[in-house]
Amino acid sequence: MTAIAAALAALGLPATLEPPLAGFAGLFHKWNQRINLSAARSEPELHDHIVDCLHLVLPLRAAASAWPPPRPVAVLDVGSGGGLPGVVIAICLPDLHVTALEPIHKKHAFLRTAARELALPAFEPLAERLEAHQRRDYAAAMSRATLDLRDWLLLGQGHVSPGGTVFGFEALPRADLPPDTRRHPYQQLGKQRAIVALTRPDA
């Protein structure tokens, strides 16, 4: 059993997600040899990153399912890079519309290729920085290892609607996160990690 298959089983996610996730890994590895999407050079290293991103699926799905119509629910991924977690989320939660911001044009080109070759019509890569992105009504926003975690949770509040949730990845315990931050803990490579979530108060 691959690491991806084991993670899907542990999280209660469909085993049918493994082939498209493996397809993403193959495409990522091919491009990573040319344009340096990530420091993850081997297949096991890349699979570890994908598995890490899979831990966002359940809390994000719960937040999206509680969001009122219309559908699809709009989600923002900031600093999408090689599609971690944006492409992983688009594969696992195809009912969401994922807007991925990646200002580096080579990485943006990879994201566009991934959207096309992996048949992800609800995945929309934009070559924009967050400060230039005008939309402020997302149901959720996410970012992984792009900004300082506390800064991201606070900054992301400005891009979600009231009641929307900002998600981040906590590699080491932080005592300085906003007091209403919620943690969804998990083990990854023998270390304690967490998906953190901060919901913008209703107006």
MIRO-804486 format. One record per residue (C-alpha): x, y, z; residue in three letters; chain. Coordinates in Angstrom, 1 decimal, always signed. Layout:
! MIRO-804486
u:X; v:Y; w:Z; r:ALA; c:A
...
This chain:
! MIRO-804486
u:+0.0; v:+0.0; w:+0.0; r:MET; c:A
u:+1.4; v:+3.4; w:-0.9; r:THR; c:A
u:+1.6; v:+6.3; w:+1.6; r:ALA; c:A
u:-1.2; v:+8.0; w:-0.3; r:ILE; c:A
u:-3.5; v:+4.9; w:-0.2; r:ALA; c:A
u:-2.8; v:+4.4; w:+3.5; r:ALA; c:A
u:-3.6; v:+8.1; w:+4.3; r:ALA; c:A
u:-6.8; v:+7.9; w:+2.3; r:LEU; c:A
u:-7.9; v:+4.8; w:+4.3; r:ALA; c:A
u:-6.9; v:+6.4; w:+7.6; r:ALA; c:A
u:-8.9; v:+9.5; w:+6.9; r:LEU; c:A
u:-11.9; v:+7.6; w:+5.6; r:GLY; c:A
u:-11.6; v:+9.1; w:+2.1; r:LEU; c:A
u:-12.4; v:+7.1; w:-1.1; r:PRO; c:A
u:-9.7; v:+4.8; w:-2.4; r:ALA; c:A
u:-10.7; v:+6.0; w:-5.9; r:THR; c:A
u:-8.8; v:+9.3; w:-5.1; r:LEU; c:A
u:-5.4; v:+7.5; w:-5.3; r:GLU; c:A
u:-5.1; v:+7.3; w:-9.1; r:PRO; c:A
u:-5.7; v:+11.1; w:-9.7; r:PRO; c:A
u:-3.5; v:+12.0; w:-6.8; r:LEU; c:A
u:-0.8; v:+9.7; w:-8.2; r:ALA; c:A
u:-1.3; v:+11.3; w:-11.6; r:GLY; c:A
u:-0.7; v:+14.7; w:-9.9; r:PHE; c:A
u:+2.4; v:+13.4; w:-8.3; r:ALA; c:A
u:+3.7; v:+12.1; w:-11.6; r:GLY; c:A
u:+3.1; v:+15.5; w:-13.3; r:LEU; c:A
u:+4.6; v:+17.4; w:-10.4; r:PHE; c:A
u:+7.7; v:+15.2; w:-10.5; r:HIS; c:A
u:+8.2; v:+15.8; w:-14.2; r:LYS; c:A
u:+7.9; v:+19.6; w:-13.9; r:TRP; c:A
u:+9.9; v:+19.7; w:-10.7; r:ASN; c:A
u:+13.0; v:+18.4; w:-12.5; r:GLN; c:A
u:+12.8; v:+21.5; w:-14.8; r:ARG; c:A
u:+11.5; v:+24.4; w:-12.8; r:ILE; c:A
u:+12.0; v:+23.7; w:-9.1; r:ASN; c:A
u:+8.5; v:+23.5; w:-7.8; r:LEU; c:A
u:+9.7; v:+22.1; w:-4.5; r:SER; c:A
u:+12.7; v:+20.7; w:-2.7; r:ALA; c:A
u:+10.9; v:+17.4; w:-2.7; r:ALA; c:A
u:+13.0; v:+15.5; w:-5.3; r:ARG; c:A
u:+12.0; v:+11.8; w:-4.7; r:SER; c:A
u:+8.6; v:+10.2; w:-5.0; r:GLU; c:A
u:+8.4; v:+9.3; w:-1.3; r:PRO; c:A
u:+9.2; v:+13.0; w:-0.3; r:GLU; c:A
u:+6.5; v:+14.2; w:-2.7; r:LEU; c:A
u:+4.0; v:+11.7; w:-1.4; r:HIS; c:A
u:+4.7; v:+12.9; w:+2.1; r:ASP; c:A
u:+3.7; v:+16.4; w:+1.1; r:HIS; c:A
u:+0.5; v:+15.2; w:-0.6; r:ILE; c:A
u:-0.4; v:+13.1; w:+2.5; r:VAL; c:A
u:+0.2; v:+16.3; w:+4.7; r:ASP; c:A
u:-2.3; v:+18.2; w:+2.5; r:CYS; c:A
u:-4.9; v:+15.4; w:+2.7; r:LEU; c:A
u:-5.3; v:+16.3; w:+6.4; r:HIS; c:A
u:-7.0; v:+19.5; w:+5.3; r:LEU; c:A
u:-9.7; v:+17.7; w:+3.4; r:VAL; c:A
u:-12.0; v:+16.8; w:+6.2; r:LEU; c:A
u:-12.1; v:+20.2; w:+8.1; r:PRO; c:A
u:-12.4; v:+22.1; w:+4.8; r:LEU; c:A
u:-15.2; v:+19.8; w:+3.7; r:ARG; c:A
u:-17.0; v:+20.4; w:+7.0; r:ALA; c:A
u:-16.7; v:+24.1; w:+6.6; r:ALA; c:A
u:-17.9; v:+24.1; w:+3.0; r:ALA; c:A
u:-20.9; v:+21.8; w:+3.8; r:SER; c:A
u:-22.1; v:+24.3; w:+6.3; r:ALA; c:A
u:-21.8; v:+27.2; w:+3.9; r:TRP; c:A
u:-25.2; v:+28.5; w:+2.5; r:PRO; c:A
u:-26.0; v:+28.3; w:-1.2; r:PRO; c:A
u:-25.3; v:+29.1; w:-4.0; r:PRO; c:A
u:-22.9; v:+26.4; w:-5.0; r:ARG; c:A
u:-20.1; v:+25.7; w:-5.8; r:PRO; c:A
u:-18.5; v:+27.0; w:-2.6; r:VAL; c:A
u:-15.5; v:+29.3; w:-3.4; r:ALA; c:A
u:-12.2; v:+28.6; w:-1.8; r:VAL; c:A
u:-8.9; v:+30.6; w:-2.1; r:LEU; c:A
u:-5.4; v:+29.0; w:-2.0; r:ASP; c:A
u:-2.6; v:+31.6; w:-1.5; r:VAL; c:A
u:+0.9; v:+30.9; w:-2.7; r:GLY; c:A
u:-0.2; v:+27.7; w:-4.4; r:SER; c:A
u:+3.2; v:+27.0; w:-5.8; r:GLY; c:A
u:+3.1; v:+23.4; w:-7.1; r:GLY; c:A
u:-0.5; v:+22.9; w:-6.1; r:GLY; c:A
u:+0.0; v:+21.9; w:-2.4; r:LEU; c:A
u:-2.7; v:+22.0; w:-1.2; r:PRO; c:A
u:-4.7; v:+23.6; w:-4.0; r:GLY; c:A
u:-4.6; v:+20.8; w:-6.5; r:VAL; c:A
u:-5.0; v:+18.1; w:-3.8; r:VAL; c:A
u:-8.1; v:+19.9; w:-2.6; r:ILE; c:A
u:-9.5; v:+20.3; w:-6.1; r:ALA; c:A
u:-9.0; v:+16.5; w:-6.7; r:ILE; c:A
u:-10.5; v:+15.5; w:-3.4; r:CYS; c:A
u:-13.3; v:+18.0; w:-3.2; r:LEU; c:A
u:-14.4; v:+18.6; w:-6.8; r:PRO; c:A
u:-17.6; v:+20.4; w:-5.7; r:ASP; c:A
u:-15.5; v:+23.3; w:-4.5; r:LEU; c:A
u:-14.3; v:+26.1; w:-6.8; r:HIS; c:A
u:-10.6; v:+26.6; w:-5.9; r:VAL; c:A
u:-8.9; v:+29.8; w:-6.9; r:THR; c:A
u:-5.1; v:+29.4; w:-6.7; r:ALA; c:A
u:-2.9; v:+32.5; w:-6.5; r:LEU; c:A
u:+0.6; v:+32.0; w:-7.7; r:GLU; c:A
u:+2.5; v:+35.0; w:-8.9; r:PRO; c:A
u:+5.6; v:+33.1; w:-10.2; r:ILE; c:A
u:+4.8; v:+32.6; w:-13.8; r:HIS; c:A
u:+6.6; v:+29.2; w:-14.2; r:LYS; c:A
u:+4.7; v:+27.8; w:-11.3; r:LYS; c:A
u:+1.4; v:+29.4; w:-12.6; r:HIS; c:A
u:+2.1; v:+27.6; w:-15.9; r:ALA; c:A
u:+2.4; v:+24.3; w:-14.0; r:PHE; c:A
u:-0.9; v:+24.9; w:-12.2; r:LEU; c:A
u:-2.7; v:+25.7; w:-15.5; r:ARG; c:A
u:-1.2; v:+22.5; w:-17.0; r:THR; c:A
u:-2.4; v:+20.5; w:-13.9; r:ALA; c:A
u:-5.9; v:+21.9; w:-14.3; r:ALA; c:A
u:-6.0; v:+20.8; w:-17.9; r:ARG; c:A
u:-4.3; v:+17.4; w:-17.8; r:GLU; c:A
u:-5.9; v:+16.3; w:-14.5; r:LEU; c:A
u:-9.4; v:+17.5; w:-15.7; r:ALA; c:A
u:-10.0; v:+19.9; w:-12.9; r:LEU; c:A
u:-12.5; v:+22.4; w:-14.3; r:PRO; c:A
u:-13.2; v:+24.0; w:-10.9; r:ALA; c:A
u:-9.5; v:+24.8; w:-10.3; r:PHE; c:A
u:-8.6; v:+28.3; w:-11.4; r:GLU; c:A
u:-5.0; v:+29.4; w:-11.2; r:PRO; c:A
u:-4.3; v:+33.1; w:-11.3; r:LEU; c:A
u:-0.9; v:+34.7; w:-11.6; r:ALA; c:A
u:-1.6; v:+37.3; w:-8.9; r:GLU; c:A
u:-0.3; v:+38.3; w:-5.5; r:ARG; c:A
u:-2.7; v:+38.4; w:-2.6; r:LEU; c:A
u:-2.4; v:+42.1; w:-2.2; r:GLU; c:A
u:-3.6; v:+42.6; w:-5.9; r:ALA; c:A
u:-6.5; v:+40.1; w:-5.5; r:HIS; c:A
u:-9.7; v:+42.0; w:-5.1; r:GLN; c:A
u:-12.2; v:+39.3; w:-4.2; r:ARG; c:A
u:-13.1; v:+39.4; w:-0.5; r:ARG; c:A
u:-16.1; v:+36.9; w:-0.3; r:ASP; c:A
u:-14.6; v:+33.5; w:-0.1; r:TYR; c:A
u:-16.1; v:+30.8; w:+2.1; r:ALA; c:A
u:-12.6; v:+29.6; w:+3.0; r:ALA; c:A
u:-9.0; v:+30.5; w:+2.4; r:ALA; c:A
u:-5.9; v:+28.3; w:+2.8; r:MET; c:A
u:-2.2; v:+28.6; w:+2.6; r:SER; c:A
u:+0.7; v:+26.2; w:+3.3; r:ARG; c:A
u:+4.2; v:+27.4; w:+4.3; r:ALA; c:A
u:+3.9; v:+30.7; w:+2.4; r:THR; c:A
u:+3.5; v:+33.2; w:+5.1; r:LEU; c:A
u:+4.0; v:+33.3; w:+8.9; r:ASP; c:A
u:+1.1; v:+31.3; w:+10.3; r:LEU; c:A
u:-0.2; v:+34.0; w:+12.6; r:ARG; c:A
u:+0.2; v:+36.6; w:+10.0; r:ASP; c:A
u:-1.7; v:+34.4; w:+7.5; r:TRP; c:A
u:-4.6; v:+33.7; w:+9.8; r:LEU; c:A
u:-5.1; v:+37.4; w:+10.4; r:LEU; c:A
u:-4.5; v:+38.5; w:+6.8; r:LEU; c:A
u:-6.8; v:+35.8; w:+5.4; r:GLY; c:A
u:-9.7; v:+37.2; w:+7.4; r:GLN; c:A
u:-9.8; v:+40.0; w:+4.9; r:GLY; c:A
u:-10.5; v:+37.7; w:+2.0; r:HIS; c:A
u:-13.3; v:+35.6; w:+3.4; r:VAL; c:A
u:-16.9; v:+36.6; w:+4.1; r:SER; c:A
u:-18.2; v:+36.9; w:+7.6; r:PRO; c:A
u:-18.5; v:+33.3; w:+8.9; r:GLY; c:A
u:-15.8; v:+32.2; w:+6.5; r:GLY; c:A
u:-12.8; v:+30.2; w:+7.7; r:THR; c:A
u:-9.0; v:+30.7; w:+7.2; r:VAL; c:A
u:-7.0; v:+27.5; w:+7.3; r:PHE; c:A
u:-3.3; v:+27.0; w:+7.8; r:GLY; c:A
u:-0.7; v:+24.3; w:+8.6; r:PHE; c:A
u:+1.0; v:+24.3; w:+12.0; r:GLU; c:A
u:+4.3; v:+22.3; w:+11.9; r:ALA; c:A
u:+5.4; v:+23.3; w:+15.5; r:LEU; c:A
u:+3.1; v:+24.4; w:+18.3; r:PRO; c:A
u:+2.6; v:+28.1; w:+18.4; r:ARG; c:A
u:+1.5; v:+30.1; w:+21.5; r:ALA; c:A
u:+0.9; v:+33.3; w:+19.6; r:ASP; c:A
u:-2.0; v:+32.3; w:+17.4; r:LEU; c:A
u:-5.3; v:+34.3; w:+17.7; r:PRO; c:A
u:-7.3; v:+33.0; w:+20.8; r:PRO; c:A
u:-10.2; v:+31.7; w:+18.7; r:ASP; c:A
u:-8.0; v:+29.5; w:+16.6; r:THR; c:A
u:-9.1; v:+25.8; w:+16.4; r:ARG; c:A
u:-6.7; v:+22.9; w:+15.9; r:ARG; c:A
u:-7.2; v:+19.7; w:+14.1; r:HIS; c:A
u:-4.2; v:+17.6; w:+15.2; r:PRO; c:A
u:-2.6; v:+14.7; w:+13.3; r:TYR; c:A
u:+0.6; v:+12.8; w:+13.2; r:GLN; c:A
u:+2.9; v:+13.1; w:+10.2; r:GLN; c:A
u:+6.2; v:+11.3; w:+9.9; r:LEU; c:A
u:+6.2; v:+10.7; w:+13.6; r:GLY; c:A
u:+5.7; v:+14.4; w:+14.5; r:LYS; c:A
u:+2.6; v:+16.2; w:+15.9; r:GLN; c:A
u:+1.2; v:+18.7; w:+13.4; r:ARG; c:A
u:-2.2; v:+20.4; w:+13.1; r:ALA; c:A
u:-4.5; v:+22.1; w:+10.7; r:ILE; c:A
u:-5.5; v:+25.4; w:+12.3; r:VAL; c:A
u:-8.7; v:+27.2; w:+11.5; r:ALA; c:A
u:-9.9; v:+30.7; w:+12.4; r:LEU; c:A
u:-13.4; v:+31.8; w:+11.5; r:THR; c:A
u:-14.2; v:+35.4; w:+10.7; r:ARG; c:A
u:-16.9; v:+36.6; w:+13.1; r:PRO; c:A
u:-20.3; v:+37.2; w:+11.6; r:ASP; c:A
u:-21.0; v:+40.9; w:+10.9; r:ALA; c:A
